Structures are given as structure tokens and as C-alpha cells.
Amino acid sequence: TAMTYLSGILAAVPDVARLVMADGISKNFGRLYEGFFNDMGWRMMKLSRSDAQLTGEATDMFLGTRAALFADTGDIFGLMNTLERKSGQITNFYFSYINAMNIWNTGVKNVASLVNGSKILDYVEAMAQGKQISTKAKAQLKNLFIDEAMATRIYDQYKQFGLGRGAGESAGYDKLRVARADNWLDKQARDTYLSALQKDINITIVTPGKGDVPLWMNTEIGGVLAQFKKFGMSATQKVLMRGMQERDANFLIGVITLVTLGAMVDGFRYRQFGRDYSKVKTGDKIISAIERSAILGIFSDVNRMVETLSNNRLGLSQMVGGGRPYKPTLKQKVGLAGPTASYIANLTDIMLDWGKGKHDHTTARAIRKTLPFQNIWYLD
């Protein structure tokens, strides 16, 4: 199912908007501009990647952790027989070089490490120097387990070993900071900073964790039923609920950017399959953009379930003038039990059609949906 249904890097494009939500357009775009266009900028990118990898992040080209979590294959580390080992190797190759999710995740988490590390060190400096900081900044530091005493220790280590504004080696940077935590002598300060950086990276670039989902989703049967749903559960906590609690301009601008990028991806996907995007109802365009942005988290999946079970009479699409004018098929309703159930339903349709000797375009569509890589645009 992972190699059949996941479209890869294209679906992850809205991740870019999460960088805006982390600390605002002006601050993060300023940092990124300095990081990409300063003569020494690529040095900062490499150093921030080193800090990220110390936390276990930005290692997707080696471990493929985020892509595996998306596909609910993150727990499959003990592959016991030849078939399972080969399947794991093929899946990792698929995420690395075919749908390019591992390449994307490594790059975007590297950037998230740079901007979030700079943000944390900005807050830490202000707190250590006794300056006034916002209530939101204080709450974020508390969420990262950094109090005033720890902020002072982290800032002292940064001044000695870091690179950027306020450090012993500034290299002309005005906005960027990199901790270079591998050189720190204060072990507790280093561990606290790296833990904070890891948590912030996984919030910015939504990465599902065990604590983000109900316990039943972590069981074998629950994992099958809720496959591909853990990202939505995680986004509910890290994007929707967090943003509604912060209630600031960064969240509002981030939502607009997320939905805009979601609409862009949706339009591209229509053209990729040879369909006319201009004929799609405005309401359906809006709902599809929101779903691809993941801003509603698990509630998008709940809405899809309501629409299917109500025979397209209830749901967000109908509220905005969209929605399909026909009833869902039995196979679509079975698909609510997860992609594995949908895959089995496709195979059943194919076997029934072949058994009856009736083959038409629906049979061809069902066969296509069972083929690996069928959702990759350049292989379609």
C-alpha cells in the first residue's frame, strides 16, 4: 500500500508553509535569505544539519524515519525472513529515490533546524540577559523544558562554541545562529538544547510520534485500520490545536500559505492525470486545498467519512457548494477501513470481472490502482 498509494514529494510541498508558522515571514525569510545567499551561508546549512543529526533528525536518507511513519512502517525494524527483508529494502529505495520523500525530509528538516535553532537561541539570549520576552516565547521555552537557569547555561555554551550573532565567532551573520552543540562542554545544557531542537523540528515539520495518536492505533490491527491516518492525528496536535492556542498572525499567515500550496498541489495533480482543473467546482477546489494542507488534521478524514457514509449528502463540500452528485460505491465505503481494505476491494473487483468474463474501463482502473508506483507523476 505504501508503494501503491503514496505520491511522495509533491504531497509534502505544503511543509514549506510550516517554516512561516514557526516564527513569521519576516524573521524566517530573513534567516533563509542570509543562509542561502551569504558567502558562508552553506557553511551554516551544513552545521545546522550536524546539530539536527545529533538529535536524530535529518537522517532520512539513512533511516527513512518520517516516510516510514507516514506509511505506518516505522515499527518494522526486525525483518525476520528473506521476503520481509527484501520488502523493507524495496520500500526504503522507493522512499529515497522514486517518490523522493527521504530526500525532501532530509532537506526540509535541515532548514527547520537552521530557523528553529536560531529562534531558540534568540529566546535563550533574551531570557539569559534579563530582557523582556513575549508570553508566547516564554510558553515555548517552558514547553521545551528551558527555564531561566538553563537558558543562561545554554547561552554561555553558545557564546563559547556557537557561530553567528552574539557568539565568539559571528562570521558577519546578523540573523542566523548555529549552536555547534557537538563542541559544548556542559553536557546537561547540550542535551537540553538538542532535545528542544528535536521537539521543535518535529513540530514544524510534522512528524507523527507515539504520543500523538490513540493507543489503539499503535496495535497491529489498529495500525492497519488507521494506516496513513497518523499524520492527520499528529497535525491536529501540532498544527491546528497549537495554532488555535497561540492565536497570532504567524498562524493566520501560515494557514493561508498552507491552503495556497495545497491548492497548487491539487491543481498540479489534476493536470498530471490529464483532467481539466477548470471544470472542478469552486467548493471542491477549496475543500481539496484544505485537505492537502492538512490544516484540519484528523477532521479532514472525519469529514471524508461523513460524506461517504451519508451518500454525499452531508459534509464540508456540500456546505460550500461542492460535493459529488452521485452516491459512493460499496468499494469506496469499504475503503474507509483503510488502504489495505481498499486494496483488497480492488483485487476482488478484478477477480469478479475476470470470473464473469466482463472487462471494461472500471476493471482497467482497478488493475491500475493495484500497481506499485502508479501514483508517481513521472512514472504514470
C-alpha angles and dihedrals in degrees: 000000000000092000093041105046108026115092096194130202096014093061090051096058093100087067086085090069091058089067087061091051092051097070110342136273100277096048099042097039088049090052093046092048090052091045096051102035105032112102089243095035096112088055088061091049091053093047092048089051089054091053091047092050090051086063092048094255130118088035096111095120087063103031106016090211102155094045090047090051090051090053094041091240094112094107095054100100099124104067104182107187139032095262093052092046093050091046090052092049092049092048092051091048089049094053093044104044111010108043090016095218093137092052091049094046093050092051099042093046089050089056091044089053090054097049096037093045089052091048094050092048090048090055092043092052093050092048094045091051093048094245123152112264130183124268088244092055091049091049091050092051091049089050087055091049094247116139128176095275093049091044089057092050093047092048092050090054091046092052090052102042109011131098125227140036112003095009128113088256110041097166088200096296116149102178109018129081130180120190099209084207094178087076097049118120097199101081096190092050090048094049092047092049094047091047089051091048092050092049092048093048091052091049094049095043097037109236118174117237133188091257094054096068137052115270093247090063089062093059122093095252093038090051090055094048094044098039111147089012098093092077089057092050091049093047089053090062101034101038113019104033095036092049094048090052094048093046097188139133092263090064094046093048089045092053091051091048093046093051092044092053089044089055090049092052091046092052092048091050092053092052091044090061093043096253125139108247092190090068093058115106115254091237091054091048091053095048093045090050091050092048093050091048090057089215092136093048115195091356089077088061091046090051091050090051092050091050093049097045093045091052090247093302097112133040145075094293091058091048092059097042099266134100134110117288092219136066120262116255123247088253091057090051091049087052089067086077089068140278092290090059089046091051091050090048090054091051090048091052091050093050093046092050092048091046091053092043091237117129123173141145092291090058090050090050091050091050090049092052091056094055120100115246092017090129096054108105099215092047096046 
